[in-house]
Amino acid sequence: MSIFARGENGTDLAGAQLARQATASLAGLLAGLGKSRSDLAKAMGVSPGRVSQIMSGDANVTVRTLAAAAEALGAGVEIRFYATPESAPSPQPLRGSGLPSRL
């Protein structure tokens, strides 16, 4: 099934999964840098409550919010698209070996 054919539930589920991945990655970066959520809030110029919303994984986090968090931590963000097995084209049957046949 293509992403364009997904119902709202499939899209909502995919969005929630992306949000959880982003917040887990952000939490890992914070831990690796030895920084707290409070440190992140100060660096971003937002309230600790806003950082808690972002880190909950339930908030609809925008790309701009992710970029702001990355900038505040001196880090980068990478977003990439890739084909999933269900979106990859199906293999075509082989029609000969491609080698010339001998008569």
Contacts in CASP RR format, 6 or more apart in sequence:
PFRMAT RR
TARGET T0000
AUTHOR 0000-0000-0000
METHOD contacts of the structure
MODEL  1
MSIFARGENGTDLAGAQLARQATASLAGLLAGLGKSRSDLAKAMGVSPGR
VSQIMSGDANVTVRTLAAAAEALGAGVEIRFYATPESAPSPQPLRGSGLP
SRL
1 86 0 8 1.000
2 87 0 8 1.000
3 11 0 8 1.000
3 14 0 8 1.000
3 87 0 8 1.000
6 14 0 8 1.000
16 57 0 8 1.000
16 58 0 8 1.000
19 57 0 8 1.000
19 58 0 8 1.000
19 59 0 8 1.000
19 60 0 8 1.000
19 61 0 8 1.000
20 57 0 8 1.000
22 57 0 8 1.000
22 61 0 8 1.000
22 66 0 8 1.000
23 54 0 8 1.000
23 55 0 8 1.000
23 56 0 8 1.000
23 57 0 8 1.000
23 61 0 8 1.000
26 54 0 8 1.000
26 55 0 8 1.000
26 66 0 8 1.000
26 69 0 8 1.000
27 55 0 8 1.000
29 73 0 8 1.000
29 75 0 8 1.000
30 36 0 8 1.000
30 37 0 8 1.000
30 39 0 8 1.000
30 40 0 8 1.000
30 73 0 8 1.000
33 73 0 8 1.000
35 73 0 8 1.000
37 48 0 8 1.000
37 51 0 8 1.000
37 52 0 8 1.000
37 55 0 8 1.000
38 48 0 8 1.000
38 51 0 8 1.000
40 51 0 8 1.000
40 69 0 8 1.000
40 72 0 8 1.000
40 73 0 8 1.000
41 47 0 8 1.000
41 48 0 8 1.000
41 49 0 8 1.000
41 50 0 8 1.000
41 51 0 8 1.000
43 72 0 8 1.000
43 73 0 8 1.000
44 50 0 8 1.000
44 51 0 8 1.000
44 68 0 8 1.000
44 69 0 8 1.000
44 72 0 8 1.000
45 72 0 8 1.000
53 59 0 8 1.000
54 61 0 8 1.000
54 65 0 8 1.000
54 69 0 8 1.000
63 77 0 8 1.000
63 79 0 8 1.000
66 77 0 8 1.000
67 77 0 8 1.000
70 76 0 8 1.000
70 77 0 8 1.000
END
